[in-house]
Amino acid sequence: MKEKLYTIPLNDAFKEGGECPFCNIERSLEEHTLDFVLGPGASYMEDDVRAETDAQGFCRAHYKKLYDYGNRLGTGLILKTHFQKLNQELEQQIKMFAPSRASLMGRFRKDKKTGSSSRTSIGAWIAEKEGSCYICRFYKETWQRYLDTFFDQYRKNPEFKELFLQGKGFCLPHFGELTEEADRVLSDKEKTVFFQELFPLMQENMKRMYDDLDWFCDKFDYRYKDADWKTSRDALPRGMQKAAGGFPADPPYTSDR
């Protein structure tokens, strides 16, 4: 059952095509989490969920998506109790605060826990908050299962492997994650085959993306105004996705969908 929970959406994402099937997975996971947090099931009213959102908060990007989602009361209730916890922590931080002694070395000291260049305990606390997000954490935990499923299907399912080989590659961030994971989980023999398949696939499709963008720009030249757009009409959002992931042309995901 667990295998099907991940193989079905993974196969669907690769069948859908597009510049990066993992971006399709990422979007679905994010939308599912937004629905879970603020949707009709009212998960934000559950004590255990509220305790987690109170503690973790959300990153800037996901605060914006929570606002766009449209459940103002739910978002307000989440923020209200989150601020209750923030104010408690702020009080403790201020009580414990002591400015550092001025020194040349202190200006370049990095906090060992967060890796930030914060000079003060309050700066380090805020840096930790900025890196904490309930939705990001949920995504990262589930995302690993999809990576595991990808390599399981790659090894065992010839039809899935063919979908991978006939696809358009991946966005650069997901290409990087796939490369790192392959180096970690595959045998030396499997790595040789996999990278011989993956790298030409990426190079070919990055070149295709460049050609689409090149023709997109040429279409603004009066000499080509009557020429066919070919496959470049939507080159901008696809190019942005290929370079950085995501779906820049998507409208906000809202509660009335």
ABEGO torsion letter per residue (X at the ends): XAAAAAAAAAAAAAAAEEABAAAAAAAAAAAAAAAAAABAAGAAABAAAAAAAAAAEBBAAAAAAAAAAGBAAAAAAAAAAAAAAAAAAAAAAAAABBBBBBBAAAAABBBAAAGBABABAAAAAAAAAAABBAAAAAAAAAAAAAAAAAAAAAAABAAAAAAAAABAEBBAAAAAAAAAAAAAABBAAAAAAAAAAAAAAAAAAAAAAAAAAAAAAAAABAAAAABBAEAAAAAAAAAAAAAAEEBAABBBBBAAX
